[in-house]
Every structure is written in structure tokens, then in C-alpha cells.
Amino acid sequence: MSSVIPALKYREVAKRLRALGFTLYRQGKGSHEIWRHPDGRWTTVPNHGGQTISRRTM
């Protein structure tokens, strides 16, 4: 199994988060969004439109 995280666009990240049970909780600072899972986990995702989110950010 590969441990390399691919560079993805925002839409792909949002789609994968929804599949894992996360929901958009609120808009953060600037273009960042806060996503929450029912068990209490959360993550911040930058929404820069069609730009690719780098592997380092992921």
C-alpha cells in the first residue's frame, strides 16, 4: 500500500471528506473551511477554487 498522498483539487478533497462522514461546519478565516465529523474530529481545508492543494498541505 502506498503512503504517498496525492495532490488534489478542493472538490476532490470535499468529496472524500463527505464520504468519510465529515460535514462542512463553518467558514474559517479567508478561504479556509472547517469540516467536522460526528465523533468530534475536525479539519481545516483551504478552498482556493480550481487550484490544486499541494501534498505538503494535505
mmCIF file of the N, C-alpha and C atoms, coordinates in Angstrom:
data_MODEL
# 
_entry.id   MODEL 
# 
loop_
_atom_site.group_PDB 
_atom_site.id 
_atom_site.type_symbol 
_atom_site.label_atom_id 
_atom_site.label_alt_id 
_atom_site.label_comp_id 
_atom_site.label_asym_id 
_atom_site.label_entity_id 
_atom_site.label_seq_id 
_atom_site.pdbx_PDB_ins_code 
_atom_site.Cartn_x 
_atom_site.Cartn_y 
_atom_site.Cartn_z 
_atom_site.occupancy 
_atom_site.B_iso_or_equiv 
_atom_site.pdbx_formal_charge 
_atom_site.auth_seq_id 
_atom_site.auth_comp_id 
_atom_site.auth_asym_id 
_atom_site.auth_atom_id 
_atom_site.pdbx_PDB_model_num 
ATOM 1   N N  . MET A 1 1  ? 0.845   -1.179 0.000  1.00 0.00 ? 1  MET A N  1 
ATOM 2   C CA . MET A 1 1  ? 0.000   0.000  0.000  1.00 0.00 ? 1  MET A CA 1 
ATOM 3   C C  . MET A 1 1  ? 0.887   1.237  0.000  1.00 0.00 ? 1  MET A C  1 
ATOM 4   N N  . SER A 1 2  ? 0.569   2.163  -0.844 1.00 0.00 ? 2  SER A N  1 
ATOM 5   C CA . SER A 1 2  ? 1.357   3.379  -0.974 1.00 0.00 ? 2  SER A CA 1 
ATOM 6   C C  . SER A 1 2  ? 0.963   4.401  0.086  1.00 0.00 ? 2  SER A C  1 
ATOM 7   N N  . SER A 1 3  ? 1.951   5.081  0.650  1.00 0.00 ? 3  SER A N  1 
ATOM 8   C CA . SER A 1 3  ? 1.667   6.098  1.656  1.00 0.00 ? 3  SER A CA 1 
ATOM 9   C C  . SER A 1 3  ? 1.805   7.501  1.083  1.00 0.00 ? 3  SER A C  1 
ATOM 10  N N  . VAL A 1 4  ? 1.938   7.606  -0.236 1.00 0.00 ? 4  VAL A N  1 
ATOM 11  C CA . VAL A 1 4  ? 2.066   8.905  -0.884 1.00 0.00 ? 4  VAL A CA 1 
ATOM 12  C C  . VAL A 1 4  ? 0.687   9.542  -0.990 1.00 0.00 ? 4  VAL A C  1 
ATOM 13  N N  . ILE A 1 5  ? 0.567   10.748 -0.483 1.00 0.00 ? 5  ILE A N  1 
ATOM 14  C CA . ILE A 1 5  ? -0.693  11.481 -0.554 1.00 0.00 ? 5  ILE A CA 1 
ATOM 15  C C  . ILE A 1 5  ? -0.720  12.242 -1.874 1.00 0.00 ? 5  ILE A C  1 
ATOM 16  N N  . PRO A 1 6  ? -1.756  12.058 -2.680 1.00 0.00 ? 6  PRO A N  1 
ATOM 17  C CA . PRO A 1 6  ? -1.805  12.752 -3.965 1.00 0.00 ? 6  PRO A CA 1 
ATOM 18  C C  . PRO A 1 6  ? -2.187  14.221 -3.801 1.00 0.00 ? 6  PRO A C  1 
ATOM 19  N N  . ALA A 1 7  ? -1.747  15.051 -4.731 1.00 0.00 ? 7  ALA A N  1 
ATOM 20  C CA . ALA A 1 7  ? -2.185  16.445 -4.772 1.00 0.00 ? 7  ALA A CA 1 
ATOM 21  C C  . ALA A 1 7  ? -3.588  16.439 -5.359 1.00 0.00 ? 7  ALA A C  1 
ATOM 22  N N  . LEU A 1 8  ? -4.537  17.080 -4.678 1.00 0.00 ? 8  LEU A N  1 
ATOM 23  C CA . LEU A 1 8  ? -5.934  17.064 -5.106 1.00 0.00 ? 8  LEU A CA 1 
ATOM 24  C C  . LEU A 1 8  ? -6.495  18.474 -5.200 1.00 0.00 ? 8  LEU A C  1 
ATOM 25  N N  . LYS A 1 9  ? -7.544  18.621 -5.975 1.00 0.00 ? 9  LYS A N  1 
ATOM 26  C CA . LYS A 1 9  ? -8.273  19.882 -6.031 1.00 0.00 ? 9  LYS A CA 1 
ATOM 27  C C  . LYS A 1 9  ? -9.275  19.895 -4.878 1.00 0.00 ? 9  LYS A C  1 
ATOM 28  N N  . TYR A 1 10 ? -9.758  21.088 -4.513 1.00 0.00 ? 10 TYR A N  1 
ATOM 29  C CA . TYR A 1 10 ? -10.679 21.233 -3.386 1.00 0.00 ? 10 TYR A CA 1 
ATOM 30  C C  . TYR A 1 10 ? -11.893 20.311 -3.525 1.00 0.00 ? 10 TYR A C  1 
ATOM 31  N N  . ARG A 1 11 ? -12.473 20.252 -4.718 1.00 0.00 ? 11 ARG A N  1 
ATOM 32  C CA . ARG A 1 11 ? -13.669 19.423 -4.915 1.00 0.00 ? 11 ARG A CA 1 
ATOM 33  C C  . ARG A 1 11 ? -13.416 17.960 -4.573 1.00 0.00 ? 11 ARG A C  1 
ATOM 34  N N  . GLU A 1 12 ? -12.248 17.472 -4.945 1.00 0.00 ? 12 GLU A N  1 
ATOM 35  C CA . GLU A 1 12 ? -11.900 16.075 -4.653 1.00 0.00 ? 12 GLU A CA 1 
ATOM 36  C C  . GLU A 1 12 ? -11.756 15.865 -3.143 1.00 0.00 ? 12 GLU A C  1 
ATOM 37  N N  . VAL A 1 13 ? -11.135 16.822 -2.473 1.00 0.00 ? 13 VAL A N  1 
ATOM 38  C CA . VAL A 1 13 ? -10.959 16.723 -1.019 1.00 0.00 ? 13 VAL A CA 1 
ATOM 39  C C  . VAL A 1 13 ? -12.324 16.746 -0.335 1.00 0.00 ? 13 VAL A C  1 
ATOM 40  N N  . ALA A 1 14 ? -13.197 17.679 -0.742 1.00 0.00 ? 14 ALA A N  1 
ATOM 41  C CA . ALA A 1 14 ? -14.530 17.785 -0.150 1.00 0.00 ? 14 ALA A CA 1 
ATOM 42  C C  . ALA A 1 14 ? -15.326 16.498 -0.379 1.00 0.00 ? 14 ALA A C  1 
ATOM 43  N N  . LYS A 1 15 ? -15.222 15.933 -1.561 1.00 0.00 ? 15 LYS A N  1 
ATOM 44  C CA . LYS A 1 15 ? -15.929 14.693 -1.882 1.00 0.00 ? 15 LYS A CA 1 
ATOM 45  C C  . LYS A 1 15 ? -15.456 13.556 -0.979 1.00 0.00 ? 15 LYS A C  1 
ATOM 46  N N  . ARG A 1 16 ? -14.152 13.457 -0.775 1.00 0.00 ? 16 ARG A N  1 
ATOM 47  C CA . ARG A 1 16 ? -13.601 12.398 0.083  1.00 0.00 ? 16 ARG A CA 1 
ATOM 48  C C  . ARG A 1 16 ? -13.975 12.609 1.546  1.00 0.00 ? 16 ARG A C  1 
ATOM 49  N N  . LEU A 1 17 ? -13.983 13.865 1.995  1.00 0.00 ? 17 LEU A N  1 
ATOM 50  C CA . LEU A 1 17 ? -14.380 14.139 3.378  1.00 0.00 ? 17 LEU A CA 1 
ATOM 51  C C  . LEU A 1 17 ? -15.837 13.752 3.610  1.00 0.00 ? 17 LEU A C  1 
ATOM 52  N N  . ARG A 1 18 ? -16.715 14.109 2.656  1.00 0.00 ? 18 ARG A N  1 
ATOM 53  C CA . ARG A 1 18 ? -18.126 13.726 2.784  1.00 0.00 ? 18 ARG A CA 1 
ATOM 54  C C  . ARG A 1 18 ? -18.274 12.205 2.840  1.00 0.00 ? 18 ARG A C  1 
ATOM 55  N N  . ALA A 1 19 ? -17.512 11.503 2.018  1.00 0.00 ? 19 ALA A N  1 
ATOM 56  C CA . ALA A 1 19 ? -17.570 10.037 2.006  1.00 0.00 ? 19 ALA A CA 1 
ATOM 57  C C  . ALA A 1 19 ? -17.129 9.449  3.348  1.00 0.00 ? 19 ALA A C  1 
ATOM 58  N N  . LEU A 1 20 ? -16.258 10.158 4.049  1.00 0.00 ? 20 LEU A N  1 
ATOM 59  C CA . LEU A 1 20 ? -15.788 9.708  5.365  1.00 0.00 ? 20 LEU A CA 1 
ATOM 60  C C  . LEU A 1 20 ? -16.705 10.148 6.501  1.00 0.00 ? 20 LEU A C  1 
ATOM 61  N N  . GLY A 1 21 ? -17.779 10.895 6.183  1.00 0.00 ? 21 GLY A N  1 
ATOM 62  C CA . GLY A 1 21 ? -18.741 11.306 7.193  1.00 0.00 ? 21 GLY A CA 1 
ATOM 63  C C  . GLY A 1 21 ? -18.581 12.724 7.707  1.00 0.00 ? 21 GLY A C  1 
ATOM 64  N N  . PHE A 1 22 ? -17.644 13.491 7.165  1.00 0.00 ? 22 PHE A N  1 
ATOM 65  C CA . PHE A 1 22 ? -17.454 14.877 7.579  1.00 0.00 ? 22 PHE A CA 1 
ATOM 66  C C  . PHE A 1 22 ? -18.517 15.766 6.941  1.00 0.00 ? 22 PHE A C  1 
ATOM 67  N N  . THR A 1 23 ? -18.866 16.847 7.622  1.00 0.00 ? 23 THR A N  1 
ATOM 68  C CA . THR A 1 23 ? -19.770 17.853 7.063  1.00 0.00 ? 23 THR A CA 1 
ATOM 69  C C  . THR A 1 23 ? -19.123 19.221 7.220  1.00 0.00 ? 23 THR A C  1 
ATOM 70  N N  . LEU A 1 24 ? -19.467 20.117 6.305  1.00 0.00 ? 24 LEU A N  1 
ATOM 71  C CA . LEU A 1 24 ? -18.950 21.480 6.381  1.00 0.00 ? 24 LEU A CA 1 
ATOM 72  C C  . LEU A 1 24 ? -19.566 22.139 7.601  1.00 0.00 ? 24 LEU A C  1 
ATOM 73  N N  . TYR A 1 25 ? -18.738 22.546 8.537  1.00 0.00 ? 25 TYR A N  1 
ATOM 74  C CA . TYR A 1 25 ? -19.198 23.106 9.806  1.00 0.00 ? 25 TYR A CA 1 
ATOM 75  C C  . TYR A 1 25 ? -19.320 24.620 9.729  1.00 0.00 ? 25 TYR A C  1 
ATOM 76  N N  . ARG A 1 26 ? -18.248 25.278 9.251  1.00 0.00 ? 26 ARG A N  1 
ATOM 77  C CA . ARG A 1 26 ? -18.303 26.737 9.145  1.00 0.00 ? 26 ARG A CA 1 
ATOM 78  C C  . ARG A 1 26 ? -17.167 27.247 8.271  1.00 0.00 ? 26 ARG A C  1 
ATOM 79  N N  . GLN A 1 27 ? -17.291 28.500 7.887  1.00 0.00 ? 27 GLN A N  1 
ATOM 80  C CA . GLN A 1 27 ? -16.249 29.185 7.133  1.00 0.00 ? 27 GLN A CA 1 
ATOM 81  C C  . GLN A 1 27 ? -15.219 29.695 8.135  1.00 0.00 ? 27 GLN A C  1 
ATOM 82  N N  . GLY A 1 28 ? -13.967 29.398 7.885  1.00 0.00 ? 28 GLY A N  1 
ATOM 83  C CA . GLY A 1 28 ? -12.900 29.876 8.755  1.00 0.00 ? 28 GLY A CA 1 
ATOM 84  C C  . GLY A 1 28 ? -12.401 31.226 8.272  1.00 0.00 ? 28 GLY A C  1 
ATOM 85  N N  . LYS A 1 29 ? -11.157 31.534 8.565  1.00 0.00 ? 29 LYS A N  1 
ATOM 86  C CA . LYS A 1 29 ? -10.562 32.791 8.118  1.00 0.00 ? 29 LYS A CA 1 
ATOM 87  C C  . LYS A 1 29 ? -10.265 32.725 6.630  1.00 0.00 ? 29 LYS A C  1 
ATOM 88  N N  . GLY A 1 30 ? -10.605 33.765 5.919  1.00 0.00 ? 30 GLY A N  1 
ATOM 89  C CA . GLY A 1 30 ? -10.315 33.833 4.489  1.00 0.00 ? 30 GLY A CA 1 
ATOM 90  C C  . GLY A 1 30 ? -11.000 32.730 3.713  1.00 0.00 ? 30 GLY A C  1 
ATOM 91  N N  . SER A 1 31 ? -10.216 31.956 2.990  1.00 0.00 ? 31 SER A N  1 
ATOM 92  C CA . SER A 1 31 ? -10.781 30.911 2.131  1.00 0.00 ? 31 SER A CA 1 
ATOM 93  C C  . SER A 1 31 ? -10.784 29.536 2.803  1.00 0.00 ? 31 SER A C  1 
ATOM 94  N N  . HIS A 1 32 ? -10.519 29.481 4.077  1.00 0.00 ? 32 HIS A N  1 
ATOM 95  C CA . HIS A 1 32 ? -10.443 28.193 4.773  1.00 0.00 ? 32 HIS A CA 1 
ATOM 96  C C  . HIS A 1 32 ? -11.813 27.775 5.317  1.00 0.00 ? 32 HIS A C  1 
ATOM 97  N N  . GLU A 1 33 ? -12.077 26.484 5.271  1.00 0.00 ? 33 GLU A N  1 
ATOM 98  C CA . GLU A 1 33 ? -13.327 25.923 5.774  1.00 0.00 ? 33 GLU A CA 1 
ATOM 99  C C  . GLU A 1 33 ? -13.021 24.905 6.865  1.00 0.00 ? 33 GLU A C  1 
ATOM 100 N N  . ILE A 1 34 ? -13.901 24.839 7.853  1.00 0.00 ? 34 ILE A N  1 
ATOM 101 C CA . ILE A 1 34 ? -13.770 23.891 8.953  1.00 0.00 ? 34 ILE A CA 1 
ATOM 102 C C  . ILE A 1 34 ? -14.769 22.757 8.701  1.00 0.00 ? 34 ILE A C  1 
ATOM 103 N N  . TRP A 1 35 ? -14.268 21.537 8.639  1.00 0.00 ? 35 TRP A N  1 
ATOM 104 C CA . TRP A 1 35 ? -15.098 20.352 8.434  1.00 0.00 ? 35 TRP A CA 1 
ATOM 105 C C  . TRP A 1 35 ? -15.089 19.529 9.716  1.00 0.00 ? 35 TRP A C  1 
ATOM 106 N N  . ARG A 1 36 ? -16.268 19.041 10.138 1.00 0.00 ? 36 ARG A N  1 
ATOM 107 C CA . ARG A 1 36 ? -16.380 18.262 11.371 1.00 0.00 ? 36 ARG A CA 1 
ATOM 108 C C  . ARG A 1 36 ? -16.960 16.884 11.110 1.00 0.00 ? 36 ARG A C  1 
ATOM 109 N N  . HIS A 1 37 ? -16.531 15.957 11.941 1.00 0.00 ? 37 HIS A N  1 
ATOM 110 C CA . HIS A 1 37 ? -17.045 14.591 11.908 1.00 0.00 ? 37 HIS A CA 1 
ATOM 111 C C  . HIS A 1 37 ? -17.925 14.417 13.146 1.00 0.00 ? 37 HIS A C  1 
ATOM 112 N N  . PRO A 1 38 ? -18.977 13.599 13.080 1.00 0.00 ? 38 PRO A N  1 
ATOM 113 C CA . PRO A 1 38 ? -19.850 13.403 14.244 1.00 0.00 ? 38 PRO A CA 1 
ATOM 114 C C  . PRO A 1 38 ? -19.130 12.935 15.509 1.00 0.00 ? 38 PRO A C  1 
ATOM 115 N N  . ASP A 1 39 ? -17.973 12.275 15.372 1.00 0.00 ? 39 ASP A N  1 
ATOM 116 C CA . ASP A 1 39 ? -17.261 11.805 16.566 1.00 0.00 ? 39 ASP A CA 1 
ATOM 117 C C  . ASP A 1 39 ? -16.364 12.875 17.187 1.00 0.00 ? 39 ASP A C  1 
ATOM 118 N N  . GLY A 1 40 ? -16.377 14.098 16.628 1.00 0.00 ? 40 GLY A N  1 
ATOM 119 C CA . GLY A 1 40 ? -15.627 15.207 17.216 1.00 0.00 ? 40 GLY A CA 1 
ATOM 120 C C  . GLY A 1 40 ? -14.373 15.609 16.470 1.00 0.00 ? 40 GLY A C  1 
ATOM 121 N N  . ARG A 1 41 ? -13.907 14.773 15.542 1.00 0.00 ? 41 ARG A N  1 
ATOM 122 C CA . ARG A 1 41 ? -12.725 15.148 14.758 1.00 0.00 ? 41 ARG A CA 1 
ATOM 123 C C  . ARG A 1 41 ? -13.067 16.328 13.863 1.00 0.00 ? 41 ARG A C  1 
ATOM 124 N N  . TRP A 1 42 ? -12.055 17.127 13.531 1.00 0.00 ? 42 TRP A N  1 
ATOM 125 C CA . TRP A 1 42 ? -12.262 18.245 12.612 1.00 0.00 ? 42 TRP A CA 1 
ATOM 126 C C  . TRP A 1 42 ? -10.997 18.482 11.810 1.00 0.00 ? 42 TRP A C  1 
ATOM 127 N N  . THR A 1 43 ? -11.163 19.157 10.692 1.00 0.00 ? 43 THR A N  1 
ATOM 128 C CA . THR A 1 43 ? -10.030 19.500 9.848  1.00 0.00 ? 43 THR A CA 1 
ATOM 129 C C  . THR A 1 43 ? -10.310 20.816 9.139  1.00 0.00 ? 43 THR A C  1 
ATOM 130 N N  . THR A 1 44 ? -9.261  21.518 8.792  1.00 0.00 ? 44 THR A N  1 
ATOM 131 C CA . THR A 1 44 ? -9.366  22.770 8.056  1.00 0.00 ? 44 THR A CA 1 
ATOM 132 C C  . THR A 1 44 ? -8.893  22.524 6.633  1.00 0.00 ? 44 THR A C  1 
ATOM 133 N N  . VAL A 1 45 ? -9.687  22.981 5.666  1.00 0.00 ? 45 VAL A N  1 
ATOM 134 C CA . VAL A 1 45 ? -9.360  22.784 4.255  1.00 0.00 ? 45 VAL A CA 1 
ATOM 135 C C  . VAL A 1 45 ? -9.378  24.135 3.552  1.00 0.00 ? 45 VAL A C  1 
ATOM 136 N N  . PRO A 1 46 ? -8.304  24.484 2.828  1.00 0.00 ? 46 PRO A N  1 
ATOM 137 C CA . PRO A 1 46 ? -8.311  25.725 2.054  1.00 0.00 ? 46 PRO A CA 1 
ATOM 138 C C  . PRO A 1 46 ? -9.134  25.542 0.784  1.00 0.00 ? 46 PRO A C  1 
ATOM 139 N N  . ASN A 1 47 ? -10.025 26.486 0.506  1.00 0.00 ? 47 ASN A N  1 
ATOM 140 C CA . ASN A 1 47 ? -10.839 26.442 -0.708 1.00 0.00 ? 47 ASN A CA 1 
ATOM 141 C C  . ASN A 1 47 ? -10.325 27.517 -1.648 1.00 0.00 ? 47 ASN A C  1 
ATOM 142 N N  . HIS A 1 48 ? -9.419  27.126 -2.531 1.00 0.00 ? 48 HIS A N  1 
ATOM 143 C CA . HIS A 1 48 ? -8.846  28.067 -3.489 1.00 0.00 ? 48 HIS A CA 1 
ATOM 144 C C  . HIS A 1 48 ? -9.368  27.792 -4.884 1.00 0.00 ? 48 HIS A C  1 
ATOM 145 N N  . GLY A 1 49 ? -10.646 27.509 -4.974 1.00 0.00 ? 49 GLY A N  1 
ATOM 146 C CA . GLY A 1 49 ? -11.269 27.281 -6.270 1.00 0.00 ? 49 GLY A CA 1 
ATOM 147 C C  . GLY A 1 49 ? -10.719 26.058 -6.968 1.00 0.00 ? 49 GLY A C  1 
ATOM 148 N N  . GLY A 1 50 ? -10.306 26.223 -8.210 1.00 0.00 ? 50 GLY A N  1 
ATOM 149 C CA . GLY A 1 50 ? -9.830  25.109 -9.008 1.00 0.00 ? 50 GLY A CA 1 
ATOM 150 C C  . GLY A 1 50 ? -8.363  24.787 -8.833 1.00 0.00 ? 50 GLY A C  1 
ATOM 151 N N  . GLN A 1 51 ? -7.674  25.503 -7.946 1.00 0.00 ? 51 GLN A N  1 
ATOM 152 C CA . GLN A 1 51 ? -6.248  25.242 -7.757 1.00 0.00 ? 51 GLN A CA 1 
ATOM 153 C C  . GLN A 1 51 ? -6.035  23.924 -7.017 1.00 0.00 ? 51 GLN A C  1 
ATOM 154 N N  . THR A 1 52 ? -4.937  23.292 -7.305 1.00 0.00 ? 52 THR A N  1 
ATOM 155 C CA . THR A 1 52 ? -4.579  22.040 -6.644 1.00 0.00 ? 52 THR A CA 1 
ATOM 156 C C  . THR A 1 52 ? -4.017  22.330 -5.255 1.00 0.00 ? 52 THR A C  1 
ATOM 157 N N  . ILE A 1 53 ? -4.459  21.542 -4.277 1.00 0.00 ? 53 ILE A N  1 
ATOM 158 C CA . ILE A 1 53 ? -3.936  21.645 -2.917 1.00 0.00 ? 53 ILE A CA 1 
ATOM 159 C C  . ILE A 1 53 ? -2.691  20.764 -2.873 1.00 0.00 ? 53 ILE A C  1 
ATOM 160 N N  . SER A 1 54 ? -1.577  21.326 -2.489 1.00 0.00 ? 54 SER A N  1 
ATOM 161 C CA . SER A 1 54 ? -0.310  20.593 -2.537 1.00 0.00 ? 54 SER A CA 1 
ATOM 162 C C  . SER A 1 54 ? -0.277  19.432 -1.544 1.00 0.00 ? 54 SER A C  1 
ATOM 163 N N  . ARG A 1 55 ? 0.613   18.506 -1.800 1.00 0.00 ? 55 ARG A N  1 
ATOM 164 C CA . ARG A 1 55 ? 0.790   17.355 -0.907 1.00 0.00 ? 55 ARG A CA 1 
ATOM 165 C C  . ARG A 1 55 ? 1.243   17.798 0.479  1.00 0.00 ? 55 ARG A C  1 
ATOM 166 N N  . ARG A 1 56 ? 2.056   18.830 0.533  1.00 0.00 ? 56 ARG A N  1 
ATOM 167 C CA . ARG A 1 56 ? 2.558   19.312 1.831  1.00 0.00 ? 56 ARG A CA 1 
ATOM 168 C C  . ARG A 1 56 ? 1.420   19.841 2.688  1.00 0.00 ? 56 ARG A C  1 
ATOM 169 N N  . THR A 1 57 ? 0.425   20.456 2.071  1.00 0.00 ? 57 THR A N  1 
ATOM 170 C CA . THR A 1 57 ? -0.725  20.969 2.808  1.00 0.00 ? 57 THR A CA 1 
ATOM 171 C C  . THR A 1 57 ? -1.580  19.823 3.325  1.00 0.00 ? 57 THR A C  1 
ATOM 172 N N  . MET A 1 58 ? -1.682  18.771 2.536  1.00 0.00 ? 58 MET A N  1 
ATOM 173 C CA . MET A 1 58 ? -2.501  17.624 2.926  1.00 0.00 ? 58 MET A CA 1 
ATOM 174 C C  . MET A 1 58 ? -1.804  16.867 4.040  1.00 0.00 ? 58 MET A C  1 
# 
